[in-house]
């Protein structure tokens, strides 16, 4: 069976990654008065700087070079990784905007929906077949979106952008697997030129909202808060089954949900509660379907010593 120590480490790394992702609204709430797009561009540049510092500290220069060489040899794979970098940038930007604009609960809803979106994407692009419970889970998620649109009078654009952008990002990463350090570094290299050009343009034509203040100080850590949970997630994913990771992932949106109500004091009326009940019901059905799959699945040889 799994070596118990490695298994525990896998759970630890996975939980840490989702706890960090779940508490990120608190971090972005510290950054007031800085334009969301500008904050996003700084985040991209600082992520690259953080990775450039981290790579030699972890002794990963050879690994990154090898992964980059493989991408150069296969232009299509390089294009996919570059596209993944821009897709996750959309996800980051939407998240920053949502927190600053007071849509924390919508971000929670988006990350609750994300696994169900991944099911749909797998069906479309990998021709995977799903059982009745998984279809029922998707149906409840759709009903939640429809109910929110009709009764709350608010189409959850933010939730769906977050869910689909992260789902597509995961899809692209599945097509070109590589180490987390290489992936984050190369994605940052692909998007950094855009970010630098934007910041130079804004600095020359108008005025950067970042300056000598506490918000800018906190912004300096955005590279670290971007890379650390991704690296932690990667370390967890190679030590525990994907099915277990699927359960742990709900830590993130649950923390965001609690923060939205208790810390950010966002309004949460009956109609919004019913919307979340649809989504939560879909998630419970989805989890049950995964438990059934796990019980029916023969134990793979790689789980044995």
C-alpha positions as CSV (number, residue, x, y, z in Angstrom):
1,X,0.0,0.0,0.0
2,X,1.0,3.7,0.0
3,X,3.8,4.4,2.2
4,X,2.0,5.9,5.2
5,X,4.5,8.8,5.6
6,X,4.3,9.8,1.9
7,X,0.5,9.5,2.0
8,X,0.3,11.8,5.0
9,X,2.6,14.3,3.4
10,X,0.4,14.2,0.3
11,X,-2.7,15.0,2.3
12,X,-0.8,17.8,4.1
13,X,0.5,19.5,1.0
14,X,-3.0,19.2,-0.7
15,X,-4.8,20.7,2.3
16,X,-2.3,23.5,2.6
17,X,-2.7,24.4,-1.1
18,X,-6.5,24.6,-0.8
19,X,-6.4,26.5,2.5
20,X,-4.2,29.1,0.9
21,X,-6.5,29.4,-2.1
22,X,-9.5,29.6,0.2
23,X,-8.0,32.5,2.2
24,X,-6.7,34.5,-0.8
25,X,-9.7,36.9,-0.6
26,X,-8.2,38.1,2.7
27,X,-4.9,38.8,1.0
28,X,-6.4,40.7,-2.0
29,X,-8.6,42.7,0.3
30,X,-5.4,44.2,1.8
31,X,-4.6,45.6,-1.6
32,X,-6.9,48.7,-1.8
33,X,-6.8,51.5,-4.3
34,X,-4.8,49.6,-6.9
35,X,-6.6,49.0,-10.2
36,X,-7.5,45.3,-10.6
37,X,-5.8,45.0,-14.1
38,X,-2.7,46.7,-12.8
39,X,-2.6,44.3,-9.8
40,X,-2.9,41.4,-12.2
41,X,0.0,42.6,-14.3
42,X,2.2,43.0,-11.3
43,X,1.2,39.6,-10.1
44,X,2.4,38.1,-13.4
45,X,5.7,39.8,-13.3
46,X,6.3,39.1,-9.6
47,X,5.4,35.4,-10.2
48,X,8.2,35.2,-12.8
49,X,10.7,36.9,-10.5
50,X,9.7,34.6,-7.6
51,X,10.2,31.5,-9.8
52,X,13.6,32.8,-11.1
53,X,14.7,33.1,-7.4
54,X,13.1,29.8,-6.4
55,X,14.5,27.6,-9.1
56,X,18.2,27.7,-8.1
57,X,17.3,27.5,-4.4
58,X,15.5,24.2,-5.2
59,X,18.2,23.0,-7.6
60,X,15.6,22.7,-10.4
61,X,17.6,24.5,-13.2
62,X,18.2,21.2,-15.1
63,X,14.6,20.1,-14.9
64,X,13.3,23.5,-16.1
65,X,15.8,23.5,-19.0
66,X,14.8,20.0,-20.0
67,X,11.1,20.8,-20.0
68,X,11.7,24.0,-21.9
69,X,13.8,22.1,-24.5
70,X,11.0,19.6,-25.0
71,X,8.5,22.4,-25.6
72,X,10.8,24.1,-28.2
73,X,11.1,20.7,-30.0
74,X,7.3,20.5,-30.1
75,X,5.8,23.9,-31.1
76,X,2.3,22.7,-30.6
77,X,2.9,21.8,-27.0
78,X,4.6,25.1,-26.5
79,X,1.6,26.9,-27.9
80,X,-0.7,24.9,-25.5
81,X,1.4,26.0,-22.5
82,X,1.4,29.6,-23.6
83,X,-2.4,29.4,-24.1
84,X,-2.7,27.9,-20.6
85,X,-0.7,30.8,-19.2
86,X,-3.1,33.3,-20.7
87,X,-6.2,31.3,-19.7
88,X,-5.1,31.2,-16.0
89,X,-4.4,34.9,-16.3
90,X,-8.1,35.4,-17.0
91,X,-8.9,33.3,-13.9
92,X,-6.5,35.4,-11.8
93,X,-7.8,38.7,-13.1
94,X,-11.4,37.7,-12.5
95,X,-10.7,36.6,-9.0
96,X,-8.9,39.9,-8.1
97,X,-11.8,41.9,-9.6
98,X,-14.4,39.8,-7.8
99,X,-12.8,40.3,-4.4
100,X,-12.3,44.0,-4.9
101,X,-15.8,44.5,-6.3
102,X,-17.6,42.6,-3.5
103,X,-18.4,39.3,-5.3
104,X,-16.6,36.9,-2.9
105,X,-19.6,34.6,-2.8
106,X,-19.7,34.4,-6.5
107,X,-16.0,33.3,-6.5
108,X,-17.0,30.5,-4.0
109,X,-19.8,29.4,-6.3
110,X,-17.4,29.3,-9.2
111,X,-15.0,27.0,-7.5
112,X,-17.8,24.8,-6.3
113,X,-19.0,24.5,-9.9
114,X,-15.5,23.9,-11.3
115,X,-15.3,20.1,-10.9
116,X,-18.7,19.7,-12.6
117,X,-17.4,21.9,-15.4
118,X,-14.4,19.7,-15.7
119,X,-16.7,16.7,-16.2
120,X,-18.4,18.6,-19.1
121,X,-15.0,19.5,-20.7
122,X,-13.8,15.9,-20.4
123,X,-16.9,14.7,-22.1
124,X,-16.5,17.2,-25.0
125,X,-12.7,16.9,-25.5
126,X,-11.9,13.4,-24.3
127,X,-15.1,11.7,-25.2
128,X,-15.5,10.4,-21.7
129,X,-18.7,8.7,-20.7
130,X,-20.4,9.5,-17.5
131,X,-22.9,7.7,-15.3
132,X,-26.4,8.9,-14.3
133,X,-25.3,10.3,-11.0
134,X,-22.7,12.5,-12.7
135,X,-25.3,13.8,-15.2
136,X,-27.6,14.4,-12.2
137,X,-24.9,16.4,-10.5
138,X,-24.4,18.6,-13.6
139,X,-28.2,19.1,-13.9
140,X,-28.4,20.5,-10.3
141,X,-25.5,22.9,-11.1
142,X,-27.3,24.1,-14.2
143,X,-30.5,24.5,-12.1
144,X,-28.6,26.6,-9.6
145,X,-27.3,28.9,-12.3
146,X,-30.8,29.2,-13.9
147,X,-32.4,29.8,-10.5
148,X,-29.9,32.5,-9.6
149,X,-30.4,34.2,-13.0
150,X,-34.3,34.2,-12.7
151,X,-34.9,34.7,-8.9
152,X,-31.8,36.7,-7.8
153,X,-31.8,38.6,-11.1
154,X,-28.1,38.2,-11.5
155,X,-26.4,35.9,-14.0
156,X,-23.3,34.5,-12.3
157,X,-20.8,35.6,-14.9
158,X,-18.0,35.7,-12.4
159,X,-18.7,32.2,-11.2
160,X,-18.8,30.7,-14.7
161,X,-15.7,32.6,-15.9
162,X,-13.8,31.3,-12.9
163,X,-15.1,27.7,-13.3
164,X,-14.6,27.5,-17.0
165,X,-11.2,29.3,-17.1
166,X,-9.8,27.0,-14.4
167,X,-11.4,24.0,-16.0
168,X,-9.9,24.8,-19.5
169,X,-6.6,25.5,-17.8
170,X,-6.6,22.0,-16.2
171,X,-7.6,20.5,-19.6
172,X,-4.7,22.2,-21.4
173,X,-2.2,21.1,-18.6
174,X,-3.4,17.5,-19.0
175,X,-2.5,17.6,-22.7
176,X,1.1,18.7,-21.8
177,X,2.1,17.3,-18.4
178,X,5.3,18.7,-16.8
179,X,6.6,19.6,-13.4
180,X,4.8,22.4,-11.5
181,X,8.0,24.5,-11.3
182,X,8.6,24.4,-15.1
183,X,5.0,25.0,-15.8
184,X,4.6,28.0,-13.6
185,X,7.9,29.5,-14.9
186,X,7.2,29.0,-18.6
187,X,3.6,30.3,-18.2
188,X,4.9,33.4,-16.4
189,X,7.6,33.9,-19.1
190,X,4.8,33.7,-21.8
191,X,2.6,36.3,-20.1
192,X,5.2,38.6,-18.6
193,X,5.9,40.6,-21.8
194,X,2.2,41.5,-22.0
195,X,2.3,42.6,-18.4
196,X,5.5,44.6,-18.7
197,X,4.2,46.4,-21.8
198,X,0.9,47.2,-20.1
199,X,2.7,48.6,-17.0
200,X,5.1,50.7,-19.1
201,X,2.2,52.0,-21.2
202,X,0.1,52.9,-18.1
203,X,3.1,54.5,-16.4
204,X,3.8,56.7,-19.4
205,X,0.3,57.6,-20.5
206,X,-1.6,58.0,-17.2
207,X,-0.5,57.1,-13.7
208,X,0.3,53.8,-12.0
209,X,-2.0,53.3,-9.0
210,X,0.7,51.4,-7.2
211,X,3.1,53.6,-5.2
212,X,4.7,53.9,-1.8
213,X,1.9,52.6,0.4
214,X,0.8,49.5,2.3
215,X,-1.2,48.2,-0.6
216,X,1.8,48.1,-2.9
217,X,3.8,46.5,-0.1
218,X,1.3,43.7,0.1
219,X,1.2,43.4,-3.7
220,X,4.9,42.5,-3.6
221,X,4.0,39.1,-2.2
222,X,1.6,38.3,-5.0
223,X,4.2,36.2,-6.8
224,X,4.7,34.1,-3.7
225,X,1.0,33.6,-3.0
226,X,0.5,32.6,-6.6
227,X,3.3,30.0,-6.8
228,X,3.4,28.5,-3.3
229,X,-0.1,26.9,-3.4
230,X,0.4,25.6,-7.0
231,X,3.7,24.0,-5.9
232,X,2.1,22.6,-2.8
233,X,-0.8,21.2,-4.9
234,X,1.7,19.5,-7.2
235,X,3.5,17.9,-4.3
236,X,0.3,16.6,-3.0
237,X,-1.1,15.3,-6.3
238,X,1.9,13.0,-6.8
239,X,1.5,11.4,-3.4
240,X,-2.3,10.8,-3.1
241,X,-5.0,9.4,-5.5
242,X,-6.7,11.9,-7.7
243,X,-10.0,10.8,-6.2
244,X,-8.9,11.9,-2.7
245,X,-7.7,15.2,-4.2
246,X,-11.2,15.6,-5.6
247,X,-12.7,15.7,-2.1
248,X,-10.0,17.9,-0.6
249,X,-10.6,20.5,-3.3
250,X,-13.8,21.6,-1.7
251,X,-11.9,23.1,1.3
252,X,-11.1,26.2,-0.9
253,X,-14.6,27.3,-1.9
254,X,-16.0,26.4,1.5
255,X,-13.5,28.8,3.2
256,X,-14.3,31.5,0.6
257,X,-18.0,31.0,1.3
258,X,-17.6,31.4,5.0
259,X,-15.3,34.5,4.5
260,X,-17.9,36.0,2.1
261,X,-20.6,35.9,4.8
262,X,-18.7,36.4,8.0
263,X,-15.8,38.7,7.0
264,X,-16.9,40.5,3.9
265,X,-20.5,40.7,5.1
266,X,-22.0,40.1,1.7
267,X,-25.8,39.9,1.5
268,X,-27.0,36.3,1.6
269,X,-30.8,36.0,1.1
270,X,-33.1,33.1,0.7
271,X,-32.8,33.0,-3.1
272,X,-29.0,32.9,-2.9
273,X,-29.2,30.2,-0.2
274,X,-31.4,28.1,-2.6
275,X,-28.9,28.7,-5.4
276,X,-26.1,27.3,-3.3
277,X,-28.4,24.4,-2.2
278,X,-28.7,23.4,-5.8
279,X,-24.9,23.5,-6.2
280,X,-24.3,21.7,-2.9
281,X,-26.7,19.0,-3.8
282,X,-24.9,18.6,-7.2
283,X,-21.6,18.3,-5.3
284,X,-22.9,15.7,-2.9
285,X,-24.2,13.6,-5.8
286,X,-20.9,14.0,-7.6
287,X,-19.0,12.9,-4.5
288,X,-21.3,9.8,-4.1
289,X,-20.6,9.0,-7.7
290,X,-16.9,9.2,-7.2
291,X,-17.1,7.0,-4.0
292,X,-19.0,4.4,-6.0
293,X,-16.3,4.5,-8.7
294,X,-13.5,4.1,-6.2
295,X,-15.2,1.1,-4.6
296,X,-15.7,-0.6,-8.0
297,X,-12.3,0.2,-9.3
298,X,-9.6,-2.5,-8.9
299,X,-6.6,-1.4,-6.9
300,X,-3.9,-0.2,-9.3
301,X,-0.5,-1.7,-9.1
302,X,1.2,1.7,-8.5
303,X,-0.5,1.9,-5.1
304,X,1.4,-1.1,-4.0
305,X,5.0,-1.1,-2.7
